């Protein structure tokens, strides 16, 4: 994927066609029962491709398939129910999704897609043992599907291959996705030997450090970090640290390209932001969130040094955050000195990455003057993560087949404002800014920022964790906009502690808390801004112009014919209010810095144990390992810990694993963005 910030569903994509545009409404399903399995399959294909298909449409098709007497109809029936479960999960109805998964497995118990999805739902509920069991069973069924072809002499004589069977291919892809989810769960639980065995079979060579995958909760942040087990450093890393480094004594890491400030917004501003972005707000419904592609809005900041009269909620927010960003930009970009020059170009690719100019006139003693702001927002479950990515001007990416040299550009500074919502309806704090007692302090996994830039073609040595916490006045994370970053998945133990499993299994259970964040990419005033989109959708795209004309009006680049309500809340002029300052001055937060950020996947966990024992004895016993690049590993130890043989390596090309917590090579992320073109 070229998108820097796509939708953050935790599951992986396996052999699924992309949904078609919702420009047309699906025709009504005829009430007559489908006469054959082929007609039912054709109708299912049409309904699945249409986002506007209703539950009644699928229910009618479900009943029609049940009346068929063909043996293979149970597979199609299971596929229909899995599709219904997926839609229920995306709509925030986990109880309904879980029920549909169970119905699908009742129809066809070996359906790997149903097991994959049910495992994800159970993980979110904190039922970790059941989730692990579902993924292991899905992996076993995928292996069995391949084994049926390998061991069938008749099919081998006829030259049939598992790849030619769409059912088998789908089973294998879902099995690979389940294995990836299983490796993630095991990594977060500290069961790294088992996780490495699965990662080896998936062809992964590097993974995020165990210190990152087992990120500490707020309760343990003040405690002394426990040493981690010995890890194998990635090639080129110089600091062989395997313990967590905590900035102590109240001192902030002077070299960190990351900063965190608490208490930066007034109570009034927070209340209005929460109202504008609550669970059922027009901003989400009118954009069809979550969308299939990333979208954002671009605005030009006023050039005057004097604060202008506030015109809208976004104006007020930008005026509040802009001085904080400009003041701290020189510190965040300090790494672009002698060391940063070596990191500034995208080696080996067509795109050359542009580094911020910290010596131009816009940089004064007070900071760098910002001229443009690109903003977007996300509302996600606490258990979900967001894959590692770079903030980029997508228009600057080199295009396939193009001979034009391009410069890949990033904002000078990126910021994340943590707001959060206690539930899907967005219960707001009271007039004093206090939160309901049930409001969670931890907003899921922390943001992780790595000292790694697009074009480095080497892995980061350091990483910084920013806890996603709900604090009075809001939390703001600022970092060098060219750095690799993401959101680590919510910790399984937290999901278990904070979910009432019995209540969540009922349809009447309240919606779980969500993680609400507002991101802004800041571009210098004296540099070229990112290229604005031609329209404001649909379809929605990066850097759309903010709607500013009245309803019904039309502009050359913007279509205002749609009746949109969200601009009224965020962009419309408001009655002037007296300026209200935050209750306290912004408080700088201590950061957690970890090194190494990446470690090698060990293909021989037992060998690692022998190495630890040898180290204690003081001898130089060498360890053996199964190369992670050998995707069809013959290593008996790996296969034993993984519960069986690796799935065919050819199928890996059909599955897009979410997260980038595990990668097949040091250059994998760069090649995905630059190397492919």
N, C-alpha and C positions, 0 to 999 in steps of 0.2 A: 504494500500500500504506500502511496505517496503522501497520503493525508497525514498531517502532523498530529492532528487531534481528532480521531474518529470516535464513534460511539463505543462506550466501554462495557460491553457485555463480557462477563468473565469467561463464558464458554468459547470454544474455538469453532471456526467455520470449517465444515467438512462437506465437500462435494455438493454445495448448495448453490443454485442459480440465484443471482441477485434479483430482488423484487422489481417488477416493472413500475413505471411511473404511475402515480395515482391520478393522472389527468382525466381518465374516463372511468365511469362507474361500471361495475360488473353487471352484465345482464342477469335477470332473475333466473334462478334455477328452476327448471320445469318440475312440476309436481309429480309427473309420471316417473315411475321407478326406472332406473337405468336398466337397459335390457342385457348388457354384457359387462364383463370386467374391463374390456377395452374402453367402453364409454365412460365407466366410472373413473378409470385412470385419467382419461382425457379431461373430465370435469374437475378432478382434483388438481391437475396441473394448472388449469385455468384459475381456480379459486386460490391456490397457493401463490400465484403470481400477482394477484390483485390485493393490495393492502386494504381495499374497501370491502372485501368479502366479510359477511356477517357470520355470527355464530349459528344462526338459523340455516344459512347455506351449508355449512359443514355438517350440521345435525341431519339435514335432509340427505346429504350424500352418505353419511355414516349409516343411516337406516337402509339406504338403497344397497350398500355393499353387504350389510348383514343378511339380506335376503338372497344373495347369490350363493350358489352351492359349489362354486369352484374352490379347490383346495388352496390355491394361492391367494384367494381374496383376503385371507387373514393378514397378509403382509401389507396390502394396500390399506386395509382398515387401520392397522397400527400406524402407518404413515400419516393418515388423516388425523388421528388422535394426537400424534406428536406435534403436528402443525398447529392444532388447536392449543396444545400446551405451550408451545413457543409464544403464540400470540398472547396468551393469558399472562405469561411471565413478563413479556415486554410491557404489558398494560398494568403491571404491578399487582397481579392477583395470584400470588404464589400457591394458595390453597387450591384454587381451580386448576392451576398448571400441574400440581402434584397429582390431583385426582385423574386428570387426563393421561398423565404418564402411566399411572397404574392401570387404566383402561387399555392403553396401548399394549402394555406388557401382558395383560390378560388375553388379548387377542393373539399376540406373538411374543412369547417370553424371551426370545433371542434377539429382539430388536435393540441394537446397540445405540441408536439415536435416543430412544426412550430412556435407556439406562444412563447415558451420558447426561441428559437433561435432569433426570431425577436425582442423580448424584449432586449436581450443582445446586438444586433446590434444597436438598438435605444439608449440604454444607452451609448454606445461608441460614438454615434453621439451627445450626450447631450440632446436628446429628452426624458427627464426623465419622464414626465407625460405619454407619449405614452408607454414607457417601463413598467412603473408601471401598466398601463391598460392591456397590453398584459399578464403580469404575473398573474394579478388578474383574467382575463378571463380564462387563462389556469387552474388556481386553481379551478374556478367554474365548468369548464367542467369535471375535474377529480372528483370533488365531485358528479356531476350529474351522471357520469358513475358508481360510486359505489351505488348511490341511486337507480339507475334502477334495480339493483339486490336485494337490501334490500327491496324495495317496490314492487317487482314483485312476486305475490303469486304463479303464475304458476312455475316460476323458483325455488322458495323456496321449493315447493312441490317436484320438481324433484331433489332437492339437489344440484343444480348448485350454484357455488360460483364465485365471481368476479375474484378470483385468477386463475381460470381455463380458463378464457377468455383472450387470449394474447393481444387483442386490449385494453380491459379494464385495464389490468395490466400495459401496456405501458402508457396509459393515466394517471394512478395514479402515476407512477414513474416520469413522466414528470411534473405532477402537484406538487409533492413534491420538485422537483428541482426548479421549478418556485417560490415556496413559500420560499425556501432558498435564492434565488437571491433577492426576494422582501424584505426579512428581512435585507439583507445586505444593499440594497439601503436605506431603511428607517432608519437604524442605522446611515449611513453616513450623512443623511439629518437631523439628530437630532430628528426624530420622534420615540423615544424609546418605548413609550407605545404601539404603533402599532407593532413595531418590536418584542417586548417581547411577544405579543400575538401569533404571528406566530411562534416564537422560542419555546414557550411552546407547541404548537401543534406538533412541530417537535421533541419534546423530549429533548430539550437542557436545561441544568441546569446552565451552566456558559457561559459567553461571554467576549470578550475583553472590557476593560473599555471604556465608552463613550469618554473619553479624547483621546484614541487611535483611535477609529473609526472616530471621527471628527477631525483628525489631522490638525494642523494649516498649512496654506500655508506660503510661504516666506514673503508675505505682512504682515502677522499678527504675525510673530515670535517675532518681536521687541516689539509688543504691550503687555500690561499686560494681563495675562491669565484671562479669566472670570471664576468664580466658576461654577462648574457643579452642576447639581441637585443631591440631596441625592441619594446615591447608596447603595446597600446591599453588604457588603464585603463577599468574599469567606471565608469559614471556615479556620482558622489558620492564617489569615492575621492580622498583629499587628498594622499597621499604617493606621488609618482611615482617610486618606487624600482623598479629592474629588476635589482638585484643581491641576492644572498643576504646576509642579515645574520647573522653568527655572534656569539654572546655570547662575548667574548674576555676574556683577562686573569683568568680564574677567577671572574669576577663573574656571578651569576645574575640574569636579567632580573627586576628588582624589581616590574614591572608585570604580569608574565605571570600569567594565571589558570591556569597549568599548572606542575606541579612533578614532578620525577623523583627517586626515591631508589633507590640500589643497596645490596645487602647487608642486606636488612631481615629475613630469615628465617634460622632456625638450620638446620644441615644435616639434623638429624633431622626437622624439620617439612617441609622440601622433599622428602625421600625419601618420607615418608608421603603427601604430596600427589601426587607423581608416581605412586606405586603406586595411589592411588585413581582417578586420571584417565588411566592408561595406555591404549593403543589398544584393548585388548579388555576393559576394565574394565566391570563391571555398570552403572555410571552411564550409559554410552553405549548399551549393548545394551538395557537395560530402558526407556530413554526412546525407543528407535527413532531415535537420532540419526544423521544430521541430520533433524530433524522439519520438517513443513511450516509450522509456526508457532513463534514465539519462546515460550520458557517460562523461568520463573525461580522462585525460592523466597524467601519473606519470613520474617524472624525478628525478634523483639523483643530488643533488647540489654538486659542487666541494668542496673538503675538505680543500683546501688551503685557508689561510687568504688573500693571495694576489689576486687581481682581475685578472682573466684570460683575454686573448685576446677575444674580443667579436666575436662570431661565427654566431649568428643568432639573429633575433628579440626577440625571447623568452629568449635567453641568456641575452641580454641587459636588458630586463624587470626584470628578476629575480635578476640580479646584482644590479639594482636600488632599488628594493623593499626589498630585503633580509636584509640589514643593518637596515632599518626602523623597520622591524618586530622584529629582534633579540634584538634591543635596548629596545623595549617597552614590550616585553613578560613578564618580572617579574611584571610589573605594572598590566598587564591584568590578570595575574594568581594569583594576591595577594589574591583573595578571597578563594584560596585553602588552606589557613592556618588552624587555629583552626575551623573556621566556615566551610571551604570547606571539611574538613574530614568527616563531617556528611552528605555531599552531594555526596560523592564519590562512593557509591555502589548502584546498581540497586536492590532495595528491592522488594521482591515478585516475582522476575522473575528468569529464569535460567541464564540470562546473568548478569555478574557482571561488572560494568563499571570501567574502569581504569582511575585513575586521574594522571595528569601530575606530574612528579617528579621535584620539583623546588629546590632540594638540591643536584642534581647530578653534576658531574664535568662540564657538558656542560653549566651550568649556571655560568657566571662570573659576574664581576662588570659591564660588558658591555652588558650583556643579555644572552639569551639562543641560542646556536648554532643550526641552522636548517640544516638538512641533506637531506630532501625530500620535494618535492612540487607536489601536485596534483592540476591540473588546468582545468577549464572548462569555457565556455562562454555562455551567453544568449542574444538574441535580441528579444524584446517583445514590444507590443503596450504600450503606456503610461497609458492607462486605466486599464491594466491588473495588477494583483497581483501575488504573489508567496506564496503558503501555508506555514504555520509554520512547521519547520522541524529541524532535527539535522543533522549536518555534521558527517558522520560515515564511518568507514571502513566496507562496507557491508559484506566482508568476515568474519568479527568477530561476526556477528549477529548469535545467536543460531538458528539452523535449526529445522524445525518441525520433531518430532520423534527422534531427536538425543539425546543421553544420555551424550554426551561430554559437560563438563562445558566450557563455553567460556567467554571471557572478551570483552565487547563492547567497542570499541576504537574510539576516536575522535582525530582530529588534535589538536596540542597544541594551534595554533592560526589560525583563518580563516580571510581572507581579501577579500574585495570587491572593485574593481577599477571601478569607474563610468566614462564612456567615452561618450556614446550617439551618435546618428546619427540624423541629422535634417530631413532626409527623407529616403525612402527605398533604394535610390541610393547612399546614404552616402556622401552628399556634405561635403567637407572637409574645415577646416579653412584655411585661407591664410597663406602665409609664415611667418607672424608675430604671427600666432596663434589666430587671431581674428575670431570670428564666424559670420556667416551670420545674418542679422538683424532679420530674422524670426525664428532663432534657439531658442527653448524654454529653459529657465533656469531651470524650474522644470521638472524633468524626471519622472513624474508619482508619485505614492505613495512613502512614505519614507520606508527605511528599519527599521524594529523593532526588537530589541534584548531584550529578556526577561531573567531575573535572574532565569532560570529554566533549570535543567539538566535531561537527561534521567535517570530514576531510582529514582528521587526525590519523585514521586507519590504525589506531592502536587503542587499547583499552585504558579506561581511567584508572588512576592509582588511588584517588580519594573520592569520597562521597559524603554528603551532608544530609542528615535527616531533619526534616521540619515536621514536628508533630502537628497533626491536624486537630487542633483543639478549639473549642468554643470558649471565648473569653469576653469579658465586658469590654465593649468598644471595638471588637473585631480584631482579627489577627491578619497582618499583611506580611507576605513573604516576597522579597525582592532578590533577583539574581541576574547574573550575566545572561542576556537573552540568547546567546549562542550555545549554551550548555545543554547537554542531554539531561532530561528529567522525566518524571512520571510519578504515579501514585502506587505505592505497594498495596497489594490486596489486604483487606481487613484480616486481622489475625484470627485464626479459627477459635482460639480460646475466648476471645472477646465475643464472637458470635454466639458461643455456647452460653456465656454468662448473661448476655443481655437479651436473649430471645426466649420467650416463654414458649417452648416447643409445643406443648399441648394446645395453648391458645392459638398459636400461629397456624395450626393444622386445621382450624375451622374457618369457614368463610366469613364469620362475623368478627374475626380478630382485627384489631386496629392496624392500620398501615404502619410498617416499621419506620424508624427515623431515617432521614436522608442527609446526604452530604451536599451542601450548597456552596459553590465557589464561583467567584467572578474573576476572570483573568483579563489582563491588559498587557499588550505589547507596546512599548514606548519607543518611538522613533525620533531621532534628533531633528531639530528644526532646520539645520543647514544641510541635511541629506535628503536624497530622493525618497519619498514615501513609498510604501508598497502600492502596487497597482490595484486600483479599485475595480470591483466587479462591474459588469455592464448593466446589471439590474439588481433589484433587491428581491428577486425570486417571486414565486417558486420556479425552478428549483433554487434552493438557498446555496450560497457560495461564500468563500472567504472574502473579507474586505468589502462587504456590501456598503453602499452609502446609507446613512441613517435617513429614514423617512422624515421629512420636515414640512412637506406641503400639506394643506388641509385635505380632509377626506374628499374623494372624488376627483381631486386635481391630478393632472398628469404632467410628468416631466420627460425630458428627452431620454434619460437613463433609468428612471424609476417609474414603476407602474403602481399608482395608488388606487386602482380601481377596486381592490379588495377592501372589504370592511375590516380593518385591523384596529384593535383596541389597545394593544400593548404600547404603541407610541404615545398614547395619551397619558399613560402612567409614567413612562421613563423619559420621554423626549419633549412633551408639551410644556409650554410655559406655565409656571405656577405662581400663586400669589406670593409676593416677597415676604420672607420670614426673617426675623432677627437672627443675625449670625450666632450660631451656637457652637462653642468649642467643646472638644472632648473633656470629660470630667477630670482626667489627669493627662500629663504629658506622655507622649509615646514611650513605651518601655522596650529597650532592646533585650531580646531573648537569647539566652545561651544556646549554642548549636551543638549538635552531636556530629562529630566528624569520625568517619571510619576509613580504615585502610588495611588491606587492599579492598578495592571496590569489586573486583572480579577475581575469581579463582578458577582453576581448571576443574573440569568434571573428571573425577577419578573413575576409571573403568574397572578397577579392581579394589573395591572397598576393603576386602580382607587383607589385601596387600598394604593398604594404609594402616590398618590395625597392626600389622607386623612391623611397619616402619616406626609407629609410635613406640612399640615395645623395644625395638632395636635402639631407638634413640635414648630410651631410659637406661639400657644396658651399656650405652656408650660405644656400640660397634657400628660399622658402616654397612650393614646389610642393605642391599639395594632392594627396591620394591619393583614388582612387575605391574604393569597396567595394561588394560585393554584400550587401545587407541579409540577415542571417541569418534574419530572420523570414519571408523569401520562400522557402518550403520548396521550391517548384518553380522553382529558380533558372534563369534564362536566361543567366547569366553564362558566357561561353565559357571564360574562364580556369578558373573553378571546375570546370566540366564536364570540361575537358581534364585537369586534375590528378586528378579523381575517376574518370577513365576512362570517362565516359559521362553520360547524363542522370540526373536525380534520379528516384527511384521515386515513385509517386503519394503525395501528402501524406495522402490519406485513410487509408492503411494505417498511418500513424504512431500512430493512436489504438488500434490493435490490438496494439502491441508495448510491453512494459514494459522499458525499458533499465535495466540494473543499474549501480549505482555512484554516479550523480549527480555524476560528474566533469564532465559537460557538461550544461547546463540551457538550456531555451528562453527563459527570462526571469529577471529578478532576483527575482521573487516566486514562482517555480515551486515551490520546496520548501515555502514557507509555504502556498501554495494547495493543494498536495497533501495537507497535513495539516489545514489549517483551512478553506481556501476551498471545498473540495469539499462541505462541509456547510452 
